Amino acid sequence: MFERILLPISGSDESKTASEFAVQLAKIHNSQIIALSVVDTTVVRQIARASGKSPGEVEIEIEENGWHYLYYADEIAKDNKVRIIVLLEHGLPQDKVLNKAREYKVDLIILGQSTKRGTYGISQDRFLQYVLEQAPCPVLIIK
């Protein structure tokens, strides 16, 4: 039923939960997972201004965090004999997620949803809403 599952990874505990769920679902359906972490270029600039770090330093930190969560998904997928591709991209997360969904012709997108509120929660709500409205396939949100 699900040949390819897109798993956007945000670098949060919810991403771990979504990864674990995606791997179990992929195992049942003999699916391939495309795990995607996106370095949000607008967030890089905002953090750099607020922290006094250079945009390059911030970008490296966000990339390292993204790879940490991608490697987690990769490890549990391989432990469960699930095929997985890990990707790290730069840009706007909602655009990258939708582009990869179309490029890989995915059958399902699995997103982890944060229960946190505040600025991050608001931007994540907008991201989720945009992906839900524009996705070329079903979207499953994991809490």
N, C-alpha and C positions, 0 to 999 in steps of 0.2 A: 504494500500500500504506500509506504514512504520509502522511495529509493534514495533520496537525498534530503538531508535535514540541515538547515542552516542554524547555527548556534552562535549568535552574537554574544560576545563576552565583554562585560563592562569593567571587570576588575573588582568584583564585590562578592560578598558571601552568597548573594542570590545567584551570581554567575556559577558558583560551585554547585549549588542546588540544581540549577538548570542543566549544568553539564552532566551531573549524575543521572538526572531524569532522561536526558537526551541519549545517553549511552545505553540505558536500559531499554528505551524504546527502539533504538537502532538495533540492538541485539535481537529483540523479538522480531523485527521486520527485516532483518538482514540489510540494514540501510547503511549509507555512508554519511558521515557527519562532516560538514564544512564549518569549522570553528573560526570565528572572525573577531579580532580585536581591532578597534579603530582608535587611533590617536586623534582626538578631536582638536583640530587646529585652532578653533576659537577658544577652547578651554586652555590650551597652551599659552596663548597670549594673555588671557585673564589672570592665570596663576603667575605668570612671569611678572606682570605689573604689580600684583598684590604682594608677591614674595621678595621682589628685588633680584630674583635669579634671572639669568639670561633665558630667552626662549629655547635655546639649544639644550640647556641643562634640564629644563622642565620637560621638554620633549623626550629626552633620554630616560628620565624617571618614569614617565607615563608609558613609554615603550617597554621598559623593564617590568613594570607592573603588568602590562598586557601579556608579555611573554610568560610571566609567572603563571597566570591563569590559563593561558593556552597550553602550557606544558602540563598543567594539572589535568585538563580535559584530554590531552593526548595520552597521558599515562593511564587514566582509568579506561579510556577507549581500548588501548592496546592490551590492558589486563583482561578485558572482556572480549577480545578478538573482534573489535568493531573497527571498520575502516574509517580513517579520519584524515582530513587535510587541515592544517593550521595556517592561518593567514593573518598578517598584521598590515593594516592599511593606514594611510593618513588622509584626513578630510573630515567631512561632516558625517557622523555616524548613520543618520537616517538615510542619506544618499548612498553610502557605501553598502549598507545592509540591503537596500532595495536593488542596487546594481548587481550585487553578488547573487541575490535570490534569482534574478533574471538570467545572469550569466551561467550559473550552474543549474538552472531549471529545477530549483528545489521544490519539493512537495509539501514542506512544512518549515516554518520558522519557529524556534523555541526561544523565548525571552525570559530572563529572570527579572522579576519586579522587586524593587526595593520598597520597604515599608517606611523608609526615612522620609521626612518632609523637609521643608526649607527650600533654598535655591536649587539644590541638587534634585530634590523630589519634584519640583515644578518642571525643571527641564527634562527630567526623565518621563514625566507624565506626557509632555508634548511629544517627545520622541516616540513613546509607545502609541499614542494616538495617531501620529503621522504614519508609522509603520502599519498599524491596523488598517488605516484607511487606504493606503497605497499598495499594500503587499499583493503580489501576483498569486498568492497561495494562502492556505490557512495559517493562522498565527496562534500559538499556544503560549500563554503567559503562566509562568511558574512563580508562586509566592513562596 
